Amino acid sequence: MNTRGLLDQLLKSGQEMLQNKAGGSQGKSSGGLGGLLGGSGNLGGMLSGAGGGALAAGAMGLLLGNKKARNFGGKALAYGGLAALGVIAYKAYGNWQAQQGNAPKTEPQTLDRVPPAQVEQHSQAILKALVAAAKADGHVDERERQLIEGEFTKLDNDQELQHWLHAELNKPLDPTDVARAASTPEMAAEMYIASVMLVDEENFMEKSYLDELARQLKLEPGLKAELEKQVRQATV
């Protein structure tokens, strides 16, 4: 299963979302999935647009739901793509260790610093975290799952990936299950960064999910705070 390219497209799709916002969709949506899909001025217009970037923005927009799409757009634009998650995790590790007065024993093996085979492992874990975070507010119903799967199929026709996505979308939300995908501390940090990018921390359900995910990922409180700080700084 090859998730690296797909995930990179999704993370970069925030640029498309911001371009859409500048096109005048803000304030015109009816809200919910109907608002997301309706009209040529918002994300719905991207679903039939040309190019992988437009398709990725449409897929991510459906995954997020209308209320999160604009917020994610700003964050994703600041991040760029997949490798940037590793860069942010690496920086957070360095800052956290400096605060403790500890020199790193080994260099953190974030996804920007590991061989391609390991990048794929990191990518699958991060995509799992993204799908789960998108479900944290309970917005993904059966019809939306079908639409999401359809958009992902347009981006990548890998059957193994499609089966995996179907299974993830249909699972009950379980931060314990999500955390099991983190086989290294660096992967845990990257998964948490991706989750922070998606959730609305002012929403009680989503904030509760994020806090429980951090516990299940066994993130030290100081590192958790530093990861959240890096996300905020990247969106300024």
C-alpha positions in Angstrom: 0.0 0.0 0.0 1.4 3.4 -1.0 0.1 6.2 1.1 3.0 8.6 0.9 2.0 10.4 -2.4 -1.7 10.5 -1.4 -1.0 12.0 2.0 1.4 14.6 0.5 -1.3 15.7 -1.9 -3.9 16.0 0.9 -1.6 18.0 3.1 -0.7 20.4 0.3 -4.4 20.8 -0.6 -4.8 23.6 1.9 -3.4 26.0 -0.7 -6.4 25.1 -2.9 -8.7 25.7 -0.1 -7.3 29.1 0.6 -7.6 30.0 -3.1 -11.2 28.9 -3.0 -11.8 31.1 0.1 -10.3 34.0 -1.8 -12.7 33.3 -4.6 -15.7 34.4 -2.5 -17.1 31.3 -1.0 -16.9 32.6 2.6 -20.2 33.4 4.1 -22.1 31.9 1.2 -22.2 28.3 2.3 -25.4 26.8 3.8 -23.2 24.7 6.2 -22.7 21.0 6.5 -22.1 18.7 3.5 -24.7 20.5 1.4 -22.9 23.8 1.8 -19.6 22.1 1.1 -20.7 20.6 -2.2 -23.0 23.3 -3.4 -22.0 26.0 -5.9 -19.0 26.7 -8.0 -17.5 29.2 -5.6 -16.6 26.8 -2.8 -15.1 23.4 -2.4 -17.8 21.7 -4.4 -16.4 23.4 -7.5 -13.1 21.7 -6.9 -14.6 18.2 -7.1 -14.8 18.4 -10.8 -11.8 20.6 -11.3 -8.7 19.5 -13.2 -5.5 18.5 -11.5 -4.5 16.5 -8.5 -4.4 19.5 -6.3 -8.1 20.3 -6.9 -9.1 16.7 -6.3 -7.0 16.5 -3.1 -8.7 19.7 -1.8 -12.1 18.2 -2.6 -11.2 14.9 -0.8 -9.8 16.7 2.2 -12.8 19.1 2.3 -15.2 16.2 2.4 -13.1 14.5 5.1 -13.1 17.6 7.2 -16.6 18.9 6.7 -17.3 22.5 5.8 -16.8 24.0 9.2 -13.2 22.9 9.4 -12.1 23.3 5.8 -11.0 27.0 6.0 -9.1 26.5 9.3 -7.3 23.5 7.9 -6.5 25.5 4.8 -4.4 28.0 6.7 -2.6 25.4 8.7 -1.8 23.2 5.6 -0.6 26.2 3.7 1.9 26.9 6.5 3.1 23.3 6.6 3.4 22.7 2.9 3.4 18.9 2.6 4.3 15.6 4.2 7.9 16.3 4.9 7.0 19.4 6.8 5.3 17.4 9.5 8.6 15.7 10.2 10.4 19.0 10.3 7.9 20.4 12.8 8.2 17.2 15.0 12.0 17.4 14.8 11.9 21.0 16.0 9.5 20.3 18.8 11.7 17.5 20.0 14.7 19.8 20.0 13.0 22.5 21.9 11.5 20.1 24.4 14.9 18.6 25.1 16.5 22.0 25.4 13.9 23.0 28.0 14.8 20.0 30.0 18.5 20.8 29.8 19.1 17.5 28.1 21.2 17.0 25.0 19.6 14.5 22.6 21.1 11.0 23.0 20.2 10.3 19.4 18.8 12.4 16.5 15.0 12.1 16.3 14.1 9.9 13.4 11.2 12.0 12.0 9.9 11.2 8.5 12.1 13.9 6.9 15.1 11.9 8.1 14.3 8.3 7.5 14.7 5.9 4.5 11.7 5.7 2.0 10.4 2.4 3.4 10.1 4.0 6.8 8.5 7.1 5.3 5.7 4.8 4.1 5.1 3.5 7.6 5.0 7.0 9.0 2.6 8.1 6.2 0.1 5.3 6.9 0.1 6.1 10.6 -0.4 9.8 9.9 -3.3 9.2 7.5 -4.9 6.9 10.1 -4.7 9.8 12.5 -6.2 12.3 10.0 -9.2 10.1 9.3 -9.8 9.6 13.0 -9.5 13.3 13.8 -12.0 14.1 11.0 -14.5 11.8 12.7 -13.9 13.3 16.2 -17.0 15.6 15.9 -19.2 12.9 14.6 -19.9 14.6 11.2 -19.1 11.6 8.9 -22.3 9.7 8.2 -22.8 6.9 5.7 -23.5 9.2 2.7 -20.4 11.3 3.5 -18.3 8.1 3.8 -19.3 7.1 0.3 -18.5 10.5 -1.1 -15.1 10.6 0.6 -14.2 7.1 -0.7 -15.2 8.2 -4.2 -12.9 11.2 -4.1 -10.0 9.2 -2.7 -10.5 6.7 -5.6 -10.1 9.5 -8.1 -6.8 10.4 -6.4 -5.4 6.9 -6.1 -6.9 3.7 -7.5 -4.8 1.4 -5.3 -7.3 -1.2 -4.2 -5.5 -2.1 -1.0 -5.5 1.6 0.0 -9.2 1.8 -0.9 -10.1 -1.2 1.3 -8.0 0.2 4.1 -9.7 3.6 3.9 -13.1 2.0 3.9 -12.3 0.1 7.0 -10.9 3.2 8.8 -13.9 5.3 7.9 -16.3 2.7 9.2 -14.5 2.0 12.5 -15.9 3.4 15.7 -13.7 6.3 16.9 -11.1 4.8 19.2 -8.0 6.8 20.2 -6.5 3.6 21.6 -6.7 1.9 18.2 -5.2 5.0 16.5 -2.3 5.2 18.9 -1.4 1.5 18.1 -0.2 2.7 14.7 2.7 4.7 16.3 5.6 2.2 16.5 8.1 4.9 17.4 7.9 8.1 19.5 8.6 10.2 16.4 5.6 8.7 14.7 3.5 9.4 17.7 4.6 13.1 17.6 3.7 13.3 13.9 0.3 11.7 14.3 -0.4 14.2 17.1 0.6 17.2 15.0 -1.6 16.0 12.2 -4.5 15.6 14.6 -4.0 19.0 16.1 -4.1 20.5 12.6 -7.6 19.0 12.0 -9.5 19.3 15.3 -11.3 22.4 16.6 -10.0 22.7 20.1 -13.0 24.8 21.0 -15.3 21.9 20.3 -15.6 19.8 23.5 -15.9 16.4 21.7 -12.8 17.1 19.5 -10.7 18.5 22.4 -11.6 15.4 24.5 -10.6 13.2 21.7 -7.3 15.0 21.3 -6.4 14.8 25.0 -7.2 11.1 25.1 -5.1 10.5 21.9 -2.2 12.2 23.6 -2.5 9.9 26.6 -2.7 6.8 24.4 0.3 8.0 22.4 2.2 8.3 25.7 3.3 11.9 24.9 5.1 13.6 27.8 3.2 16.7 28.9 6.1 19.0 28.0 6.4 17.5 24.5 2.7 17.6 23.9 2.7 21.3 24.8 5.6 21.9 22.5 4.0 20.1 19.6 0.8 22.2 20.0 3.0 25.4 20.2 4.7 24.5 16.9 1.3 24.1 15.2 0.2 27.5 16.4 3.4 29.1 15.4 3.2 27.6 11.9 -0.2 29.2 11.4 0.7 32.8 12.4 
